[in-house]
Amino acid sequence: MTFLKKQILLPILLVFATGANANDDFAALYRNSVMNENMRLHISTFDTKHGRDYNWENCQLVAKLMQNQPGVLTKFWCEIGDFRE
């Protein structure tokens, strides 16, 4: 591989490598359904620039607040990463 090809290929590979791991800093909030407890419905994604711990703590806080509302029959939980079906 020529020097010029290496100069072009390396930055492209770094962009893809960084993008593949970027969503590890995100946290996603989900809930199930009253009709189907195995259903997984996306509510929100926490993706601030402040990182994984910050996003995770905020997601957990919102899940707890929503879960503890009077009359709520669904379950709320967080997962690391952005929204996935």
N, CA and C of each residue as an Amber inpcrd file, in Angstrom:
protein
   255
   0.8550000  -1.1760000   0.0000000   0.0000000   0.0000000   0.0000000
   0.8990000   1.2360000   0.0000000   0.5640000   2.1620000  -0.8340000
   1.3870000   3.3680000  -0.9430000   1.1530000   4.2830000   0.2530000
   2.0710000   5.1770000   0.4540000   1.9890000   6.1400000   1.5570000
   0.7380000   6.9970000   1.4390000   0.4030000   7.4400000   0.2270000
  -0.7660000   8.2850000   0.0030000  -2.0540000   7.5420000   0.3690000
  -2.1500000   6.2790000   0.0040000  -3.3400000   5.4850000   0.3430000
  -3.4760000   5.3260000   1.8620000  -2.3610000   5.1450000   2.5290000
  -2.3830000   5.0210000   3.9860000  -2.8580000   6.3180000   4.6320000
  -2.4400000   7.4590000   4.0840000  -2.8410000   8.7630000   4.6260000
  -4.3430000   8.9860000   4.4600000  -4.9190000   8.4430000   3.4290000
  -6.3530000   8.6000000   3.1900000  -7.1520000   7.5670000   3.9780000
  -6.6860000   6.3520000   4.0240000  -7.4180000   5.2510000   4.6490000
  -7.4680000   5.3600000   6.1720000  -6.3990000   5.7610000   6.8040000
  -6.3540000   5.8280000   8.2660000  -7.4220000   6.7530000   8.8550000
  -7.5780000   7.9940000   8.3890000  -8.6340000   8.8530000   8.9550000
 -10.0370000   8.2740000   8.7540000 -10.2720000   7.6360000   7.6230000
 -11.5860000   7.0310000   7.3750000 -11.8490000   5.9090000   8.3740000
 -10.8800000   5.0810000   8.6030000 -11.0440000   3.9880000   9.5720000
 -11.2560000   4.5110000  10.9810000 -10.5850000   5.5810000  11.3370000
 -10.7600000   6.1660000  12.6700000 -12.1640000   6.7170000  12.8600000
 -12.7160000   7.3140000  11.8280000 -14.0840000   7.8330000  11.9080000
 -15.0560000   6.6960000  12.1610000 -14.9130000   5.6000000  11.4160000
 -15.8150000   4.4620000  11.6020000 -15.6250000   3.8190000  12.9720000
 -14.4010000   3.7020000  13.4290000 -14.1510000   3.0910000  14.7330000
 -14.7290000   3.9310000  15.8530000 -14.6150000   5.2370000  15.7630000
 -15.1570000   6.1290000  16.7800000 -16.6690000   6.0980000  16.7780000
 -17.2710000   6.1260000  15.6210000 -18.7200000   6.1010000  15.5050000
 -19.3190000   4.8170000  16.0220000 -18.6400000   3.7160000  15.8740000
 -19.1740000   2.4290000  16.3110000 -19.2950000   2.3520000  17.8260000
 -18.4520000   3.0800000  18.5440000 -18.4710000   3.0100000  19.9990000
 -19.1320000   4.2120000  20.6560000 -19.5140000   5.1990000  19.8910000
 -20.0350000   6.4410000  20.4490000 -21.3110000   6.2260000  21.2510000
 -22.1800000   5.3090000  20.8310000 -23.4460000   5.1430000  21.5190000
 -23.3090000   4.4310000  22.8640000 -22.1300000   3.9660000  23.2240000
 -21.9210000   3.3900000  24.5530000 -22.0660000   4.4420000  25.6470000
 -21.9940000   5.7090000  25.2680000 -22.1770000   6.7930000  26.2300000
 -23.6450000   7.1410000  26.4280000 -24.5200000   6.5780000  25.6250000
 -25.9450000   6.8890000  25.6920000 -26.6580000   5.9380000  26.6410000
 -27.8270000   6.3590000  27.0900000 -28.7310000   5.4950000  27.8550000
 -30.1300000   5.6700000  27.2660000 -30.8510000   4.5800000  27.1330000
 -32.1930000   4.6360000  26.5560000 -33.2050000   4.1570000  27.5930000
 -34.3240000   4.8560000  27.6600000 -35.4110000   4.5370000  28.5880000
 -36.5080000   3.7890000  27.8290000 -36.9550000   2.6850000  28.4010000
 -37.9930000   1.8530000  27.8080000 -39.0910000   1.5850000  28.8360000
 -40.2290000   1.1040000  28.3260000 -41.3030000   0.6210000  29.1890000
 -41.9820000  -0.5380000  28.4940000 -42.7010000  -1.3170000  29.2910000
 -43.5040000  -2.3650000  28.6850000 -44.9240000  -1.8540000  28.5020000
 -45.8520000  -2.7440000  28.2350000 -47.2440000  -2.3760000  27.9930000
 -48.1320000  -3.0860000  29.0040000 -49.2310000  -2.4500000  29.3600000
 -50.2030000  -3.0930000  30.2510000 -50.7690000  -4.3420000  29.5760000
 -50.9140000  -4.2630000  28.2590000 -51.4850000  -5.3760000  27.4980000
 -50.4750000  -6.5000000  27.2490000 -49.1880000  -6.1570000  27.2290000
 -48.1530000  -7.1420000  26.9330000 -46.9040000  -6.7970000  27.7390000
 -46.6780000  -7.5410000  28.8120000 -45.5380000  -7.2250000  29.6860000
 -44.1930000  -7.4890000  29.0280000 -44.1630000  -8.2210000  27.9220000
 -42.9160000  -8.4900000  27.2060000 -42.6170000  -7.4540000  26.1220000
 -43.5200000  -6.5170000  25.9140000 -43.3080000  -5.4690000  24.9260000
 -42.2330000  -4.5080000  25.4340000 -41.4660000  -3.9780000  24.5130000
 -40.3600000  -3.0670000  24.8390000 -40.5420000  -1.8040000  24.0230000
 -41.0620000  -0.7400000  24.6490000 -41.3620000   0.5070000  23.9620000
 -40.3460000   1.5820000  24.3370000 -39.7540000   2.2090000  23.3330000
 -38.7660000   3.2520000  23.5720000 -39.4690000   4.5340000  24.0120000
 -38.9690000   5.1370000  25.0820000 -39.5170000   6.3870000  25.6000000
 -38.5740000   7.5550000  25.2890000 -37.2930000   7.3840000  25.6090000
 -36.3600000   8.4960000  25.4490000 -34.9220000   7.9800000  25.3780000
 -34.0580000   8.7790000  24.7620000 -32.6250000   8.4810000  24.7460000
 -31.8930000   9.6360000  25.4130000 -31.0200000   9.3110000  26.3240000
 -30.1990000  10.2900000  27.0370000 -28.8190000  10.2670000  26.3950000
 -28.5020000  11.3300000  25.6810000 -27.2680000  11.3460000  24.8920000
 -26.5180000  12.6700000  25.0060000 -26.4070000  13.1640000  26.2150000
 -25.6860000  14.4230000  26.4160000 -24.1890000  14.2230000  26.2100000
 -23.4850000  15.3240000  26.0870000 -22.0310000  15.2740000  25.9170000
 -21.3140000  14.9660000  27.2330000 -22.0570000  14.8450000  28.3280000
 -21.4350000  14.6560000  29.6420000 -21.0570000  13.2050000  29.9370000
 -21.3540000  12.2970000  29.0440000 -20.8560000  10.9360000  29.1640000
 -21.8220000   9.9350000  29.7440000 -21.3250000   8.7170000  29.7710000
 -22.1160000   7.5460000  30.1410000 -22.7180000   7.6360000  31.5440000
 -21.9150000   7.9420000  32.5370000 -22.4100000   7.9730000  33.9190000
 -23.5210000   9.0050000  34.0940000 -23.3320000  10.1730000  33.5320000
 -24.3280000  11.2450000  33.6240000 -25.6300000  10.8170000  32.9480000
 -25.5210000  10.2930000  31.7390000 -26.7040000   9.8630000  31.0060000
 -27.4070000   8.7100000  31.7210000 -26.6380000   7.7700000  32.2360000
 -27.2080000   6.6290000  32.9480000 -27.9510000   7.0760000  34.2100000
 -27.3400000   7.9470000  34.9910000 -27.9800000   8.4240000  36.2220000
 -29.2800000   9.1640000  35.9230000 -29.2790000   9.9970000  34.8850000
 -30.4990000  10.7130000  34.5320000 -31.5870000   9.7690000  34.0310000
 -31.2090000   8.7870000  33.2600000 -32.1850000   7.8060000  32.7890000
 -32.7850000   7.0500000  33.9660000 -31.9450000   6.6150000  34.8920000
 -32.4270000   5.8930000  36.0700000 -33.3700000   6.7590000  36.9080000
 -33.0440000   8.0250000  37.0480000 -33.8890000   8.9450000  37.8110000
 -35.2660000   9.0750000  37.1670000 -35.3000000   9.2760000  35.8540000
 -36.5790000   9.4170000  35.1550000 -37.3780000   8.1160000  35.2380000
 -36.7080000   6.9680000  35.0710000 -37.4030000   5.6830000  35.1720000
 -38.0490000   5.5310000  36.5520000 -37.3230000   5.8980000  37.5970000
 -37.8460000   5.7950000  38.9620000 -39.0330000   6.7400000  39.1670000
 -38.9020000   7.9760000  38.6850000 -39.9960000   8.9410000  38.8390000
 -41.2530000   8.4780000  38.1060000 -41.0840000   7.9570000  36.9060000
 -42.2430000   7.4980000  36.1450000 -42.8570000   6.2450000  36.7720000
 -42.0100000   5.3600000  37.2560000 -42.4840000   4.1150000  37.8600000
 -43.2760000   4.3680000  39.1370000 -42.8920000   5.3930000  39.8840000
 -43.4980000   5.6590000  41.1820000 -44.7230000   6.5710000  41.1340000
 -45.1940000   6.9050000  39.9350000 -46.4240000   7.6850000  39.8380000
 -47.6080000   6.8250000  40.2510000 -48.5870000   7.4020000  40.9360000
 -49.7660000   6.6310000  41.3470000 -50.4900000   6.0410000  40.1340000
 -50.8500000   4.7880000  40.2430000 -51.6380000   4.1250000  39.2130000
 -50.8590000   3.5750000  38.0250000 -49.5480000   3.7340000  38.0090000
 -48.7530000   3.2380000  36.8780000 -48.6350000   1.7220000  36.9790000
 -49.0330000   1.0450000  35.9100000 -48.9950000  -0.4200000  35.8830000
 -47.8780000  -0.9570000  34.9980000 -47.2660000  -0.1000000  34.2090000
 -46.1790000  -0.5380000  33.3390000 -44.8530000  -0.4820000  34.0950000
 -43.8610000  -1.1600000  33.5580000 -42.5200000  -1.1640000  34.1350000
 -41.6080000  -0.3100000  33.2550000 -40.7510000   0.4780000  33.8810000
 -39.7930000   1.3360000  33.1980000 -38.3870000   0.8650000  33.5210000
 -37.4930000   0.9050000  32.5330000 -36.1030000   0.5190000  32.7560000
 -35.1970000   1.2070000  31.7430000 -33.8980000   1.2170000  32.0590000
 -32.8850000   1.8280000  31.2000000 -31.9410000   0.7580000  30.6700000
 -31.3970000   1.0260000  29.4940000 -30.3710000   0.1840000  28.8940000
 -29.2680000   1.0860000  28.3660000 -28.0250000   0.5950000  28.4340000
 -26.8900000   1.3290000  27.8830000 -26.9750000   1.2810000  26.3570000
 -26.6910000   2.4160000  25.7470000 -26.7260000   2.5070000  24.2870000
 -27.9280000   3.2980000  23.8260000 -27.8910000   3.6770000  22.5410000
 -29.0420000   4.4000000  22.0110000 -30.1440000   3.4080000  21.6380000
 -31.2690000   3.9110000  21.1810000 -32.4420000   3.1000000  20.8890000
 -32.1400000   1.9600000  19.9280000 -32.5740000   0.7620000  20.3100000
 -32.4730000  -0.4300000  19.4690000 -33.8110000  -1.1400000  19.5000000
 -34.2830000  -1.5600000  18.3450000 -35.5460000  -2.3090000  18.2990000
 -35.3380000  -3.7200000  18.7820000
